[in-house]
Amino acid sequence: MSTVDSSPWWRSAVIYQVYPRSFADGNGDGIGDIAGIRSRLDHLAALGVDAIWFSPWYPSPMADAGYDVADYRDIDPVFGTLAEVEALIDEAHALGVRTIVDVVPNHCSEAHPWFRAALAGGPDAPERELFWFRAGRGPGGDLPPTDWTGEFGGPTWTRTTDPDGTPGDWYLHLFAPQQPDFNWDHPRVRAEFENVLRFWFDRGVDGIRIDSAGLLVKDGTLPEVHPDRPHPFRDQDGVHDVYRAWRRIADSYPGQRALVGEVWLPDRQRFANYLRPDELHTAFNFDFLGCAWDAAALRESIDGTLAAHAPVGAPATWVLSNHDVTRHVTRYGRADTTFSFAAKREGIPTDLELGTRRARAAALLCLALPGAAYVYQGEELGLWEVEDIPYALRQDPMWERSGRVDPGRDGCRVPLPWHGDTPPFGFSPDGASAAPWLPQPADWKDRTVRAQTGDPHSMLELYRAALALRRAEPALGDGPLSWLPAPPRVLAFAREPGFTCLVNLGGEPVPLPAHERVLLASGPLDDDRLPADTAVWLRTRAN
C-alpha cells in the first residue's frame, strides 16, 4: 500500500497490533523492544498488513504493562529511544506500512510529574485540580468519596498522606492505584493531550489509538452507580467535545491521520455516537469479538454493527483478539465460545484442535466483512492462550485485584516464537542470557514463523494468502454486503463484484453454491461440500 495513496486507508485497512514487550527482543534482556520490532518489519510486510498499531512504549513504572504513563513524549529505556521510534516509523513507511500509536488519556502513572507535584504540594497544590482529589466521607474522612468499583475490580479511591504525615484526601483511579485519573474538566488537561497528539503526528504517525476512550469525563457530583441513571464515569456526553477537538487536529495534518477509539459499550447507538463525522474515524467492535461461534449470533452481531455504523458513515472494524482478551484459538475450543471479563476463570477445558479449526474459519469471515480488520500479534501463527503461567511469574494487576479469581491477561501476552525447537524460539538473540519475561510453551515449536513458512496448511500461510487476496479483490474492504440464502447454521454473503464467503458453523458438510472457482478455504473441502467449522471464499463470476 502506498503511503501517498489519497483514498481513506483506514476504511479498509488490515491493522496489526504489536505488543512491544512481546514481539521481538533485540538486545537480549528478555523483553521486546524497538530494535526487535525493526528487525522483524519484513515479517509484517510479507504478511501483507496495511498498518501497525503499537501498544504503549512510553516511560512507565509498568504497574499495568505500560498503560501507566509517566511521559507521553518519550520512550521507556527498556524499549529503546525516541530516535529509534522515529526510524521505525520511517522504515515502516518505506515498506508501505502505516503506523498507529497508543495514547492513554484517562489516567497516567503515579510517577507522572503532575501527580508527583500534586502529592508533594499537599492539599493546596494547584496540580491537584488536574486529578480527582476529594475529601473522604464519614468521621475523619475515613471512607472513600464513592463506592464505585474499578475496571480491574476493587476500590477506585486511594487515600493520600499529607506532607505532615496526617491522612489526607483521596484520589480517583478507575484502574490500579498507580494510575490516577485525569480531571478532563480542567483546560490544562485538554491542552496537554492536544499537544501530545501534535507531537506524534509531527513525527509521522498515521493514527492514534485511544485507550479507554469512553471513560475520560466524570460526573463531578460523584453520584453512586444506579441502573436508572446515566453512569457517573462511563460514556458521559461531555466526552464527545474532547474528540471533536482531536478530530480538528487530525484533520489539520496531511495524509489522512486517523483516530481509533477503544469504546466498550453495549448500546450500539451510544457506540456510534463516537463515530460521527466530526469525531473518531473508527472504533473497535467488541460486540463481534465477544460473540459466540454461532451462526445466528454472528449474523445478528454483523447486522447490528453495520446498521449502527451506516447513519454516521463510518466503517465497521472486525477484531477477534487483542492484548486484553483470551486468544480466540482457546475461546473457540470451549463449550462457551463467548468472551467477557466477568466470565474469565482458571481451569476451563479447551479443545485446541477444534479451536484452531474455528479460528482459521473466523479469520476468513473477519477478513471478508466490510470495513477494516485487526490482527493481534500471534493470531497469524495460531497461538493459543497460555494458561499455566506460574503464579509467581504473573504480572497483570487484574490477577491480584480480582482476588486471584480472574487469571489476568498475561496468557495472551506471552512472547512470540520466531524459529527453533526450544524457547525462546528466536524471540531473543542467540546466546541471550535472560529468559523471556513470560515463559513460552515448549509446544510452540511448530508454531514458529520459520516452521510455518512455506507450509500450505499452516495458519501463517492462510493469513498471507487471505491478505494477498484481500488486496487483489476489488470486492473486499469497505463496501456493501448482501446475505445469501443458506442453511440455518451457515453464514453466506456476497461482496460485489463476484465474491462469496461461506462459513459452516454447523455439524455436517453443506453443498457449495454455484461458483466458478475456489479462491481460498480455511480447511480441506469435502469434494464440492463445505465441512463443519470451515470457511471458503468463492469466485462466483468472472470480473
N, C-alpha and C positions, 0 to 999 in steps of 0.2 A: 504494500500500500504506500503510495507516495505521500510524503508529509506536506506537499503543496497541493494536494487534492482539495478542490473547493467544495466538494459535497459534504454534507453533515455526517462526518465519520462516526460520531457517537450514536447515530440511529441504527447502525448495522454492525458495529464493531464486535469482534470477539476479544475480550479483555482478560488477560491472565493475571491472577493475583499472586504476587511474590510476597511471602512472609520472610523478610530478610534474615532473621535469626536461623531459619531452617532451610534455606535454598541451597547455598554453597558457601563453604568456608575457605577463604583464600589464604589466611595466614596461619592456619593450623592450631588455633586455640579452641576448636570445637564449637565455635559459634559462627553462623553465617555472617557474611559481610559484603560490602560493596565490591571489593576485589573479586570475591567469589561470583557475585552476580555478573560482573563484567566478563568473567572468564566463561560464563555459560550463556551469554546472549545468543550464541549461534543455535543453541537448542531451541530457544523461543522463536527465533526467526525461521528455523526449519519446521517447527510445529505449525507456523502459519498464523500466529496471533497478530492482531492489529495494534494492541496497546498493552502496557503493563501497569498494573496498579501495585504500588509499593506500600505495604503496611508501615507504621511509624518507624522511623530510624533516627529520631531526634535524641539529644541528650536527655537521659532519664535514669532515675534510680531503679527502674524496672520492677516496681511494685506490681504493675499489671502489664508486663511484657511490652513496655514502651508506650502504652496508652496513658501513662502518667508523664506528661511532657514538661521538662524544665526549661527548654529553649526551642521555640518554633522555627528558628532561623539558622540552625546548625545541625551537625550530625554527631551522634554519640561516638566517642572514640572506639568503642567495641565494634562498630560497623565501618569506620573509616573517617573520611574528611569530606567537607563540603566540596572541595576541588574534585574529589573522586566522583561525587554525585553529579557534578556539572559535566564531567567527562562521560559518565554513564548515560546521561540524557542525550548528549551529542552522538554517542556511539549507537544508541538505540535508534535515534532519528536516521542515522546513516543506513541502518538496516531496514528502514521503513516502518519502524515501530514507535508508536507514541507512548508518552509516559503520564501517569496519574499519581499524585502524592496524596497521602492521608493527612488530613488536618483534624485535630481533636478539639473542638471549640467548647464543649460543655464543661470541661474541667481541665485542670493542669496537674502538675506534680506539687507535692508539698515543698519540693526543692526549687520551685519557680521563684525568682526574685521578688515578685509581688507578694506572694504568700509568706515568704520569709520576713519581709518587711512588716506585713500585717501582724505576724506573731510577735516580732521583736519590739514593735512600737506600742504594744499594749492596746487597751480599749479605744484610745483616741487616735490610733494610727489611721491616716487617710486611706491607706491601701485596703483597710477592712471593707470599705464601700465597694470594692471590686469583687467581693465574695459575699457569701451569705452568713455573716456573723449575727447571732441573735442570743438574747438572754434566755436562760432556761426557765422552765416552769417550776412551780412548787416552792416550798421553803428552801431558801438558799439557792434557788435556780438549779436544783439537783436533777431535774427531769429535762429531757431534750425538748426543744420547741414543738416538735410534732412526733407522731408515732409512725411516720412513713417507713415503708420497707424499701430497702435498696435494690438496685438492679442485680446485684450479686447475692441478694438475701441479706438479712441482718439489718441493723440500725443504719440511719442515714445522717446522724449527727455525732460529732465528737467534741468533747469539752476541752477547752484550752486551759493552760495555766498562765496567769499574768506574770509579767516580769518580776513582781514582788513575791511570787510563789503561791499566791492565792488562786483558788479556782476562778476561771474566767467565763467568757461567753462560749457558746457552741458554734461550730461551723458545719455547713451542709456538704455532704458528699453522697451523691446518688450511687456511687460505686465504692471503691475501697476508701478507708480513712486517709490514705496517702494521696487521694485525688479530689481536692477541694473544688467545688463547683463555682464557676464564674457567675457574677451578677450581670446578666445581659441587659438589665435596665440602665446600666451605667454607660454613658457615651464613650468613656475611655476604653472599655472592653470592646465595644463595637469598632472603634477606630483601630485598635490594636490588631484585630483579626482582619480587617480590611487591608491593613498594611502587610500582614502575613501572606494574604493571597497575592498581593502585588509582588512580594519578594519572590515567590515561587514561579509566578507567571513570567517575571523578568528573567528567570533562569531557564525558560524554555519549556516548562512542563505544559502539557496539553489539557490537564484536567485536575480537579480537586475532588477527592472522595471525602465526604463529611461524616465523621463518626457521630453516632447517637444524635442524628440531626433533629429529631423531634423533641429533645429534652431541654434545649437551651433556656427557654423562657419559663419562669415560675410565677405562680400566683403569689404576689407579695404579701397577701394577708395570711398565707400559710394555713389554709384550711386542711382538715383531715380528708383522706380519700373517702368519697361517698359515691355509691353506684348511680345516684340520680343527679349528680352534679359534674361539671367538667373536671377532669383530672387536674390536680394542682400543679403537676410538672410535666405531664406528657401532652404533646400536641396542643399547647396553648396558642391561641390565634396570633399573638404578638410575634411568634417565631417567623412568620411569613415576611414581616418587614425586614428582618435580617437578610433573608435570602433574596429579596428584591434588590437590596443594596449590593449584595455579592454578584448578582446577575449583571448589574450595570458595570461592575468592574470586569467581569469575564468578557462581556461584550465589547469592552473598550480595547481589547487586545486582538491582534490579527490571528488567523489560523483556527478559529472556532474552538475556543477554550471551553471545556465542559465542566459542569458541576454535577456531582453524583451523590445522592443522599442515602445514608443508612436510615431508613424510616420503617420502624416496626409498628405497624398499625393494622388492626383487624378490619377497620372500616375503610372500604375501598374508596369511597368518596372523599373522606378526610385525607387518605393517602394521595389521591390525585390532586388535591389542592396544592401540594408541594411542587407539582409539575406544570403549573400554569405558565403561560408563555413568558412571563417576566420573573419566574423563579428558577428552580432547578431544571436541568436538562433531562436527567433520568434519576431513577431511584431503584434500589434493589427490590426484587419481587420475592419477598419472604413467604407469601402465601403459596407460591409454586414450590419453593424449596422445602417447605414443611408438609407438602401434600403426600397422601398415601399413594402407593403403587397400585392404583385402581383406576380403571378407565373412566368411570363416571366422575370420580373426584377430580381427576386431572382435567377432564374436559370442562368441568364447572370452573376450575381454577383458571384455565386458559381463557374461557369465555369471559369470566368476570374481570380478569386482568385487561383484556383487550377492550372491553366495554368501559372500564374506568379510565383508560388512557385516551380513548377516542375523543371525548369532548375537549380535552386540553391539548390535543395534537401531539402528545408525547409518545415516544417509542417505548414499548414494553422491554423489560430485561428478564432474562431467564438464567437462573443460577441453581445449582444442585448442592454445592458445599462451599464452605469458607472456613476461615481460621477460628470461628466460634462454634461451629456445629459438628456433630458426629458425621464422619465421612459417609457418603451415601452408599458405597460398596458395603459397608457394615449395616446401615439402616435398612437397605433393601433386602438383606438376608434375614430379617427378623419377622416375627409374626405381626408386629405393629411396625409398619414401614413409614409412619409419620415422624416428624421431628417437632419437639417442643422442649424448651429448657426445663419446664416443670416435670417432664417425664424422664429426664436423664437419670439413670441409675447404674450401679455396678452389676455385673453378672448376668446381663440379658443375653440369652443364647442367639447365635448368629450363624447362618449358613453362608459362608463366604463364596462358595461356588455359585449359589443362587444369586447372592448379592452382586457378584461380578457380572453375571449374565444380564441381570436387570440394569446394572449401571451402564453397560455397553448400549443397551436399547435406549436408556434415558438420555445418553449423550446425543444420539441421532435425533431423538424427539426434540431436545432442547435446541440443538443447532438448526433445526428446520423451522422453528417457530418465528413469527415476525418480530423483528427488533434486534436488540443486542444480546449477547450471551457472555457469561463469565465462566472462567475455568480456574478453579483453585489449584495451586501447585500440587502435583501428585495425582490429580484426577486422571491426567493423561497416562499415568503409569498404573492405574487401577489400585492405588494404595488403599488399605483399609485402616480403620481406627485402631490405634494401639491401645489396648485396654488393660494391659498387665504391667504398666509402669509402676515400679516400686513406690510405695508411699513416700519414702524419704527423698525421692527424686522429683516428685511433682512440684510444680512451681506456680500453677494457676491459682489466684486467690479465691476463685469460685469454690475450690475443693474445701478449703478451711472455712470460708464464710458461710457455706451451706451446712456446716456441721458434719462435713465429710459424707454428705448424702449425694450431692451432685459430684460425679467423678471428675469434673473440670474439663478444660479444653486442651490439655496437654496432648491427648491422644491423636488429635488432628494436626498437631504442630511438630511432630517428630521429623528430624532432618531427612531430606530426600536421598534416595540411593541412586548413584550415577553409574558405578561399574564395580566389578569384583564379586567375589563369592562370600566375603565376610564383612561385617561392619568395620569401618564406617562407610563402606561402599563408595569410596571416592568423594564423599561429602567434604572431607578434609584432604589436604595434600598427602601424598605418600610419605610415610615416616613421621607424621604428626604425632606428638606425644599426648595431646589432650583428646579425650573421648568426646563424641558429640554431646551437646548439652542435654539431650534426651536420648535414651537408648533406642536403637533401631532393631526391629525383629530380624533374626537370622533368616527367616523365611522370605525376606525381601530380596534374596539373591536372584530370583527370577523376575523381579520387578524393576531391576535397574534399567536405566536408559540404554546402556550397551546391550544388555540381554534381550531387550525388546526390539531394538532397531533391526530392521530387515525381516522380522518375523511377521508374516502377513496375518497371523491370528492374534497378535498382541494388541493390548489396549492402546499402546502408543501409536502403532501403525494405523489403527482405526481412527484415532483423533487426527493424525496427519492427513489421512485420506479425506476425512469429513471436512476438515478446514480447507483443504485444497478445492474440493468440490463446492463448498460454500462460496468461495471467492469466484469460482468459474461460473456458477449458476446464476443467471440474472433473476431467477425466481426467489432466491434466498436473501436473507437480511430483512430490511424493513419492507413493509408492503402488506397486502391483504391475505387472508386465509379463508378457504372455503371448506367446510366439513363435507365429507362424502358418506354415503350410506355404508354401514359396517355392522357386523355382529355386535351384541351388547358389550363385550369385554375387549373391543378393538377400537383404537383411535385411527381414523383415516381422514386425511385432509389434503387438499390440493393447493399448490402455490403456482401462480402463473408467471411465465409460460411453461407448461408441460412438465410439472414436477408433482409427484405424490409421495407422501410419507405415510407409512402404515406401521402401527405398533400393536402387537398382540400381547395383551395383558391377561389373557385367559389361559386355560389349562390345556387346550387342544389346538393343533395346527389349523390355520384357516387359509382358504384359497387366495392367491394374489389376484387383484383386479387386472383387467386388460392393460397391458403395458408393452412398450417397445423393447426395453431392456432394464436390467437391474443396475443401478448406479453404485449402490453400496448397501451392505447388510451388516447388522451387528453380530450375526452368527450364521452358521450354515443354514441354508434353506432346505426344506423337505420337498424335493422336486419343485413343483410350482405352488408350494404352500409355505406359509409363514409359521414357524414353530412358536410355542409359548415363550413369553419374555424375550421377544426378538423384535427388532425394528428393521425396516427396509426403506430405502429411497429408490423411487422408480422414475424412469423417463416414460411419460405417458403419451407423448407425441413429439415429433421432430421439431426442433427450434426453427 
